[in-house]
Amino acid sequence: MFTGIVEAMGTLEDKLVQGTNIDFWFSSPFTDELKIDQSLAHNGVCLTVVEIKDHQYRVTAIEETLNKTNLGALKLGQKVNLERCLAATGRFDGHIVQGHVDTKGVCTQIISKDGSWEYYFEYPQSKEHITVSKGSICVNGTSLTVVHSGQYDFSVAIIPYTYEHTVFHQLKVGDSVNLEFDIVGKYVQKMLASN
């Protein structure tokens, strides 16, 4: 389980296509602390560390993951948000995040608020995916609070710390992002739909 509190940014060092899979080699500030078989969220996508070598580590994304996320579009040198799993003794600062991306969204607008930013996103129509004002949303692995909630769009406010310490500073209008909707909202939506 994750909390959506980004721990560091990693850098894509290499990308190898293996059939329908892609092997990604990343470097990060904590690569030397990682272990084989460890789960690590990359832009909100839970991937397993399968190899560590020369201060870099390798993870593999299968076709299902590549279809649902923006990982396949990553370019060499591009940064990603990283978060290790929540330790049993850790603080729960964000919200419950599984690292299971629901869908991709698109950044439609970025408004500077003279010291902060408001980012707007749209996502594909689905009865399963909902947001609520002041509810939680995970964008590229970052736990955020929804400001504006539309039927298939929403906005979030970004403070300077989050802007500098996550990939939000490199995000542009038209860019694809990974979205994980609040797990509680998903269960409520499913229960209501079954009645």
Steps between C-alpha positions, in 0.01 A plus 500: 500500500610856427390841624566718196772696680780511243832405656734596215526530125668233291655533155437261210844376391404230249191344347499156335206347312464127576206366296190678638687605815739788564793477742581838655833583664479786750743681726379653826638652821418177686592233241764350731233447769270300271461122503400255229124426516422837663194695385561857392251749355612678179267793416248310710552161334602217733789309339731230638877550515646203309868595467746745657833580337745795493277730711203436271203265529273327250121461503278339237165631378273252324260582216201557735700754701631673188148533357357656818787733590736758353814292567542389138534864390789574739814628331861444609601756761138568600419523871233295679350527848615219731351365821596189694225306678377632831691346790284363781656760730465787252270801512191500281535850352314461169209267427464129423673441166535151355732578210236360262436770240136521390545700181703768327394864510615803302615834640272761342599821678759636743421826678766687696358635826796726592670253732306181422347333196166345410520206259194381307458145370247310288453124494297250292130465580429217742241436768776351718723809512376787714648791690349719768599848609744478794536125435825319421652418162839359407665666196827341384532349846443827688223512759300818437176665605241567231413872467247498215311178426322465167336198342815388315747768606651645815765742622758489778704772671877460508712670765863602425647204693298246299578686176875480566523149649276310256464482123237777502771753404551318168129441425355688202152544354427193284717266707361164609485419873423187700184521713403285796161593641423476871445135601213586737322688221546203266338259748210738566448548125496122443252441783266770369521363146405148616178619669 
